[in-house]
Amino acid sequence: MKGECILLIGAHISISKGYEKAVKDALSIGANTMQFFTRNPRGGAVKALDESDIKKLKELRKRENFGPLVAHAPYTMNMATNKKETADFTRMVIREDLEKLEKVGAEYLVIHPGSHLGDGLEAGIERISAVLKEVVTGREKVMVLLEAMAGMGSEVGYTFEQLYDIMDKTGIPEAFGVCVDTCHLYGAGYDVKEHLDEVLEEFDKILGLERLKVIHLNDSKFGLASRKDRHANLGEGVLGLETMKKVINHEAIKDKPFLLETPGGMENYKKEIEILKNMREN
């Protein structure tokens, strides 16, 4: 008989009022894990760490048995860029964020691979892996996770093979993990609605399921292979609640942290977390 597996469920929470407050906010909506932006998602501004806040954060996490802290890099980064200024900014942000997140005690840093800006996938993959090779040593306590994308525009990283190539070319592929998003996967052509088993088998064959660390749980406004990334509230998109139920209960991934990035803010997160908890099968 298989043991009970606790559902790690959370959402994207603001840290504008401090890390301890963010975890309290997460707990207030029934979450036991969370994601947050490392800095302004549309810029580069970042506040200095408050040592007292970090101490309280760690005490609260221990007391509440709070799950992984997942950081998300700002959208202004682009590891695949051909523009020197953007590339320099990107390397600086990753270095700073990894150092800061180690002090915070976060487990993961999620990064969008980037957009090749018309230079082609091969050039994009080479640039991304070069940036990662330069800024990640493999000795960090915080693991960098590449997010699987939907393939909009010139995005890189929308197939499992592309993610494998990026990590392999760094020379230290074991230093990296993957974050998948149900909306992105569906948009990229991976049918998590009708063929979840096969999608996970393909991931395992190409990347290894041990590399899958975090799952963004979002419904989608667009259909299979649309190459569009538009999140919908759970049950209000083309994936539907039954897909979400299958994902959170699938034997191969049910122990992963599941994070909501759906529209509607905290009240909606609270409602959706409750729905997911009720759909959990132990």
JORA-V592421 format. One record per residue. RES is the residue in three letters. SS is DSSP state (helix for helix, strand for strand, loop for the rest). PHI is phi in radians with two decimals (* if undefined). D_LAST is the distance of its C-alpha to the last C-alpha in Angstrom with 2 decimals. Layout:
# JORA-V592421
res=RES ss=SS phi=PHI d_last=D_LAST
res=RES ss=SS phi=PHI d_last=D_LAST
This chain:
# JORA-V592421
res=MET ss=loop phi=* d_last=10.99
res=LYS ss=loop phi=-1.39 d_last=8.81
res=GLY ss=loop phi=-1.28 d_last=7.98
res=GLU ss=loop phi=-1.22 d_last=5.38
res=CYS ss=loop phi=-2.03 d_last=6.44
res=ILE ss=loop phi=-1.17 d_last=8.18
res=LEU ss=loop phi=-1.34 d_last=9.03
res=LEU ss=loop phi=-1.56 d_last=12.74
res=ILE ss=strand phi=-2.30 d_last=14.50
res=GLY ss=strand phi=-2.74 d_last=18.24
res=ALA ss=strand phi=-2.69 d_last=21.51
res=HIS ss=strand phi=-1.50 d_last=25.12
res=ILE ss=loop phi=-2.06 d_last=26.90
res=SER ss=loop phi=-1.32 d_last=30.66
res=ILE ss=loop phi=-1.87 d_last=32.08
res=SER ss=loop phi=-1.06 d_last=35.53
res=LYS ss=loop phi=-1.86 d_last=35.57
res=GLY ss=loop phi=1.92 d_last=34.20
res=TYR ss=helix phi=-1.25 d_last=31.05
res=GLU ss=helix phi=-1.07 d_last=30.29
res=LYS ss=helix phi=-1.08 d_last=30.69
res=ALA ss=helix phi=-1.10 d_last=28.39
res=VAL ss=helix phi=-1.15 d_last=25.50
res=LYS ss=helix phi=-1.09 d_last=26.34
res=ASP ss=helix phi=-1.09 d_last=26.31
res=ALA ss=helix phi=-1.10 d_last=22.88
res=LEU ss=helix phi=-1.07 d_last=21.57
res=SER ss=helix phi=-1.18 d_last=23.41
res=ILE ss=loop phi=-1.83 d_last=21.39
res=GLY ss=loop phi=1.54 d_last=17.97
res=ALA ss=loop phi=-1.52 d_last=17.79
res=ASN ss=loop phi=-2.26 d_last=17.02
res=THR ss=strand phi=-2.76 d_last=18.77
res=MET ss=strand phi=-2.83 d_last=21.77
res=GLN ss=strand phi=-2.13 d_last=24.46
res=PHE ss=strand phi=-2.64 d_last=28.18
res=PHE ss=strand phi=-1.36 d_last=31.51
res=THR ss=loop phi=-1.21 d_last=33.59
res=ARG ss=loop phi=-2.85 d_last=36.68
res=ASN ss=loop phi=-0.88 d_last=38.10
res=PRO ss=loop phi=-1.13 d_last=36.31
res=ARG ss=loop phi=-1.86 d_last=39.61
res=GLY ss=loop phi=-2.59 d_last=41.87
res=GLY ss=loop phi=-2.34 d_last=42.11
res=ALA ss=loop phi=-1.13 d_last=42.54
res=VAL ss=loop phi=-2.56 d_last=40.63
res=LYS ss=loop phi=-1.57 d_last=40.94
res=ALA ss=loop phi=-1.17 d_last=41.67
res=LEU ss=loop phi=-1.25 d_last=39.00
res=ASP ss=loop phi=-1.76 d_last=39.34
res=GLU ss=helix phi=-1.03 d_last=38.93
res=SER ss=helix phi=-1.13 d_last=38.29
res=ASP ss=helix phi=-1.11 d_last=35.50
res=ILE ss=helix phi=-1.12 d_last=33.85
res=LYS ss=helix phi=-1.10 d_last=34.12
res=LYS ss=helix phi=-1.14 d_last=32.50
res=LEU ss=helix phi=-1.01 d_last=29.73
res=LYS ss=helix phi=-1.15 d_last=28.90
res=GLU ss=helix phi=-1.16 d_last=29.07
res=LEU ss=helix phi=-1.14 d_last=26.76
res=ARG ss=helix phi=-1.04 d_last=24.15
res=LYS ss=helix phi=-1.16 d_last=24.30
res=ARG ss=helix phi=-1.13 d_last=24.26
res=GLU ss=helix phi=-1.67 d_last=21.25
res=ASN ss=loop phi=0.93 d_last=19.33
res=PHE ss=loop phi=-1.32 d_last=19.64
res=GLY ss=loop phi=-1.31 d_last=18.34
res=PRO ss=loop phi=-1.01 d_last=20.63
res=LEU ss=strand phi=-1.70 d_last=23.76
res=VAL ss=strand phi=-1.94 d_last=24.49
res=ALA ss=strand phi=-1.60 d_last=28.14
res=HIS ss=strand phi=-2.16 d_last=29.61
res=ALA ss=loop phi=-1.24 d_last=33.23
res=PRO ss=loop phi=-1.19 d_last=35.75
res=TYR ss=loop phi=-1.26 d_last=36.58
res=THR ss=loop phi=-1.28 d_last=40.23
res=MET ss=loop phi=-1.33 d_last=39.57
res=ASN ss=loop phi=-2.70 d_last=40.27
res=MET ss=loop phi=-1.24 d_last=40.12
res=ALA ss=loop phi=-1.69 d_last=41.63
res=THR ss=loop phi=-1.14 d_last=44.61
res=ASN ss=loop phi=-1.85 d_last=48.23
res=LYS ss=loop phi=-1.81 d_last=49.46
res=LYS ss=helix phi=-1.02 d_last=50.39
res=GLU ss=helix phi=-1.06 d_last=49.83
res=THR ss=helix phi=-1.18 d_last=46.25
res=ALA ss=helix phi=-1.12 d_last=45.57
res=ASP ss=helix phi=-1.10 d_last=47.04
res=PHE ss=helix phi=-1.07 d_last=45.00
res=THR ss=helix phi=-1.09 d_last=41.79
res=ARG ss=helix phi=-1.09 d_last=42.46
res=MET ss=helix phi=-1.08 d_last=43.39
res=VAL ss=helix phi=-1.11 d_last=40.23
res=ILE ss=helix phi=-1.09 d_last=37.91
res=ARG ss=helix phi=-1.04 d_last=39.91
res=GLU ss=helix phi=-1.08 d_last=39.99
res=ASP ss=helix phi=-1.18 d_last=36.34
res=LEU ss=helix phi=-1.11 d_last=35.15
res=GLU ss=helix phi=-1.15 d_last=37.48
res=LYS ss=helix phi=-1.16 d_last=36.42
res=LEU ss=helix phi=-1.17 d_last=32.66
res=GLU ss=helix phi=-1.12 d_last=33.04
res=LYS ss=helix phi=-1.17 d_last=34.65
res=VAL ss=helix phi=-1.22 d_last=31.91
res=GLY ss=loop phi=1.66 d_last=29.23
res=ALA ss=loop phi=-1.22 d_last=27.42
res=GLU ss=loop phi=-1.59 d_last=25.45
res=TYR ss=strand phi=-2.39 d_last=26.21
res=LEU ss=strand phi=-2.16 d_last=29.01
res=VAL ss=strand phi=-1.54 d_last=28.35
res=ILE ss=strand phi=-2.28 d_last=31.59
res=HIS ss=strand phi=-1.25 d_last=32.62
res=PRO ss=loop phi=-0.95 d_last=34.69
res=GLY ss=loop phi=2.20 d_last=37.61
res=SER ss=strand phi=-2.13 d_last=40.14
res=HIS ss=loop phi=-1.40 d_last=43.05
res=LEU ss=loop phi=1.03 d_last=45.42
res=GLY ss=loop phi=1.65 d_last=46.97
res=ASP ss=loop phi=-1.51 d_last=47.61
res=GLY ss=loop phi=1.75 d_last=45.07
res=LEU ss=helix phi=-1.06 d_last=41.73
res=GLU ss=helix phi=-1.06 d_last=43.38
res=ALA ss=helix phi=-1.13 d_last=45.20
res=GLY ss=helix phi=-1.07 d_last=42.11
res=ILE ss=helix phi=-1.07 d_last=40.05
res=GLU ss=helix phi=-1.07 d_last=42.96
res=ARG ss=helix phi=-1.17 d_last=43.29
res=ILE ss=helix phi=-1.07 d_last=39.62
res=SER ss=helix phi=-1.13 d_last=39.44
res=ALA ss=helix phi=-1.15 d_last=42.78
res=VAL ss=helix phi=-1.09 d_last=41.59
res=LEU ss=helix phi=-1.10 d_last=38.43
res=LYS ss=helix phi=-1.10 d_last=40.56
res=GLU ss=helix phi=-1.34 d_last=42.92
res=VAL ss=helix phi=-1.84 d_last=40.53
res=VAL ss=loop phi=-1.97 d_last=37.64
res=THR ss=loop phi=-1.70 d_last=38.54
res=GLY ss=loop phi=1.66 d_last=35.20
res=ARG ss=loop phi=-1.74 d_last=35.64
res=GLU ss=loop phi=-1.19 d_last=33.98
res=LYS ss=loop phi=-1.46 d_last=31.08
res=VAL ss=loop phi=-1.76 d_last=29.85
res=MET ss=strand phi=-1.58 d_last=28.68
res=VAL ss=strand phi=-1.39 d_last=30.10
res=LEU ss=strand phi=-1.95 d_last=27.73
res=LEU ss=strand phi=-1.46 d_last=29.45
res=GLU ss=strand phi=-1.53 d_last=27.96
res=ALA ss=loop phi=-1.24 d_last=27.95
res=MET ss=loop phi=-1.76 d_last=30.26
res=ALA ss=loop phi=-1.50 d_last=31.01
res=GLY ss=loop phi=1.67 d_last=34.57
res=MET ss=loop phi=-1.22 d_last=36.62
res=GLY ss=loop phi=0.95 d_last=40.29
res=SER ss=loop phi=-1.83 d_last=40.93
res=GLU ss=strand phi=-1.04 d_last=37.43
res=VAL ss=loop phi=-1.90 d_last=36.63
res=GLY ss=loop phi=1.69 d_last=33.19
res=TYR ss=loop phi=-1.77 d_last=31.82
res=THR ss=loop phi=-2.20 d_last=31.30
res=PHE ss=helix phi=-1.10 d_last=29.43
res=GLU ss=helix phi=-1.13 d_last=32.85
res=GLN ss=helix phi=-1.10 d_last=34.44
res=LEU ss=helix phi=-1.11 d_last=31.85
res=TYR ss=helix phi=-1.05 d_last=32.37
res=ASP ss=helix phi=-1.07 d_last=36.13
res=ILE ss=helix phi=-1.03 d_last=36.07
res=MET ss=helix phi=-1.16 d_last=34.19
res=ASP ss=helix phi=-1.11 d_last=36.21
res=LYS ss=helix phi=-1.27 d_last=39.49
res=THR ss=loop phi=-1.28 d_last=38.83
res=GLY ss=loop phi=1.51 d_last=39.32
res=ILE ss=loop phi=-2.32 d_last=36.29
res=PRO ss=helix phi=-1.02 d_last=33.32
res=GLU ss=helix phi=-1.19 d_last=31.03
res=ALA ss=helix phi=-1.40 d_last=31.64
res=PHE ss=strand phi=-2.07 d_last=29.80
res=GLY ss=strand phi=-2.23 d_last=26.37
res=VAL ss=strand phi=-2.28 d_last=25.26
res=CYS ss=strand phi=-1.99 d_last=23.67
res=VAL ss=strand phi=-1.91 d_last=22.85
res=ASP ss=strand phi=-2.26 d_last=22.91
res=THR ss=helix phi=-1.04 d_last=21.62
res=CYS ss=helix phi=-1.18 d_last=24.95
res=HIS ss=helix phi=-1.09 d_last=27.04
res=LEU ss=helix phi=-1.01 d_last=25.54
res=TYR ss=helix phi=-1.13 d_last=26.22
res=GLY ss=helix phi=-1.12 d_last=29.66
res=ALA ss=helix phi=-1.39 d_last=30.46
res=GLY ss=loop phi=1.89 d_last=29.82
res=TYR ss=loop phi=-1.61 d_last=26.37
res=ASP ss=loop phi=-1.44 d_last=24.75
res=VAL ss=loop phi=-1.29 d_last=21.14
res=LYS ss=loop phi=-1.39 d_last=21.23
res=GLU ss=loop phi=-1.82 d_last=22.28
res=HIS ss=loop phi=-2.39 d_last=21.94
res=LEU ss=helix phi=-1.05 d_last=19.04
res=ASP ss=helix phi=-0.98 d_last=18.78
res=GLU ss=helix phi=-1.17 d_last=22.50
res=VAL ss=helix phi=-1.09 d_last=22.59
res=LEU ss=helix phi=-1.20 d_last=20.20
res=GLU ss=helix phi=-1.14 d_last=22.21
res=GLU ss=helix phi=-1.16 d_last=25.35
res=PHE ss=helix phi=-1.03 d_last=24.19
res=ASP ss=helix phi=-1.10 d_last=23.39
res=LYS ss=helix phi=-1.15 d_last=26.77
res=ILE ss=helix phi=-1.55 d_last=28.78
res=LEU ss=loop phi=-1.96 d_last=27.20
res=GLY ss=loop phi=1.60 d_last=24.49
res=LEU ss=helix phi=-1.10 d_last=20.85
res=GLU ss=helix phi=-1.14 d_last=21.44
res=ARG ss=helix phi=-1.49 d_last=23.65
res=LEU ss=strand phi=-1.42 d_last=21.05
res=LYS ss=strand phi=-1.87 d_last=20.37
res=VAL ss=strand phi=-2.48 d_last=19.71
res=ILE ss=strand phi=-2.19 d_last=18.80
res=HIS ss=strand phi=-1.48 d_last=20.74
res=LEU ss=strand phi=-1.82 d_last=19.01
res=ASN ss=loop phi=-2.41 d_last=21.96
res=ASP ss=strand phi=-1.37 d_last=23.10
res=SER ss=strand phi=-2.20 d_last=26.55
res=LYS ss=loop phi=-1.43 d_last=29.85
res=PHE ss=loop phi=-2.17 d_last=31.19
res=GLY ss=loop phi=-1.47 d_last=30.49
res=LEU ss=loop phi=-1.03 d_last=29.72
res=ALA ss=loop phi=1.08 d_last=32.16
res=SER ss=loop phi=-1.25 d_last=33.86
res=ARG ss=loop phi=1.05 d_last=34.12
res=LYS ss=loop phi=-2.09 d_last=33.54
res=ASP ss=loop phi=-2.05 d_last=31.31
res=ARG ss=loop phi=-2.33 d_last=30.91
res=HIS ss=strand phi=-1.26 d_last=27.67
res=ALA ss=strand phi=-2.17 d_last=26.71
res=ASN ss=loop phi=-1.14 d_last=24.40
res=LEU ss=loop phi=-1.02 d_last=20.99
res=GLY ss=loop phi=1.51 d_last=21.78
res=GLU ss=loop phi=-1.92 d_last=25.49
res=GLY ss=loop phi=-2.06 d_last=26.12
res=VAL ss=loop phi=-1.36 d_last=26.29
res=LEU ss=loop phi=-1.38 d_last=22.72
res=GLY ss=helix phi=1.45 d_last=21.13
res=LEU ss=helix phi=-1.17 d_last=17.79
res=GLU ss=helix phi=-1.10 d_last=16.49
res=THR ss=helix phi=-1.13 d_last=17.12
res=MET ss=helix phi=-1.07 d_last=15.29
res=LYS ss=helix phi=-1.10 d_last=12.15
res=LYS ss=helix phi=-1.14 d_last=12.64
res=VAL ss=helix phi=-1.16 d_last=13.41
res=ILE ss=helix phi=-1.26 d_last=10.57
res=ASN ss=helix phi=-1.86 d_last=8.01
res=HIS ss=loop phi=-1.18 d_last=10.67
res=GLU ss=loop phi=-0.97 d_last=10.19
res=ALA ss=loop phi=-1.34 d_last=13.52
res=ILE ss=loop phi=-2.33 d_last=13.12
res=LYS ss=loop phi=-1.17 d_last=9.67
res=ASP ss=loop phi=-1.65 d_last=11.05
res=LYS ss=loop phi=-1.39 d_last=14.24
res=PRO ss=strand phi=-1.27 d_last=15.71
res=PHE ss=strand phi=-1.87 d_last=15.83
res=LEU ss=strand phi=-2.19 d_last=19.10
res=LEU ss=strand phi=-1.48 d_last=20.74
res=GLU ss=loop phi=-2.30 d_last=24.43
res=THR ss=loop phi=-1.46 d_last=24.93
res=PRO ss=loop phi=-1.17 d_last=28.14
res=GLY ss=loop phi=1.97 d_last=28.70
res=GLY ss=helix phi=1.31 d_last=28.20
res=MET ss=helix phi=-1.08 d_last=26.36
res=GLU ss=helix phi=-1.11 d_last=26.11
res=ASN ss=helix phi=-1.21 d_last=24.56
res=TYR ss=helix phi=-0.98 d_last=22.08
res=LYS ss=helix phi=-1.03 d_last=21.06
res=LYS ss=helix phi=-1.13 d_last=20.63
res=GLU ss=helix phi=-1.24 d_last=18.65
res=ILE ss=helix phi=-1.09 d_last=16.26
res=GLU ss=helix phi=-1.10 d_last=15.61
res=ILE ss=helix phi=-1.05 d_last=15.14
res=LEU ss=helix phi=-1.16 d_last=12.58
res=LYS ss=helix phi=-1.06 d_last=10.57
res=ASN ss=helix phi=-1.24 d_last=10.82
res=MET ss=helix phi=-1.60 d_last=9.74
res=ARG ss=loop phi=-1.21 d_last=6.40
res=GLU ss=loop phi=-1.99 d_last=3.81
res=ASN ss=loop phi=-1.69 d_last=0.00
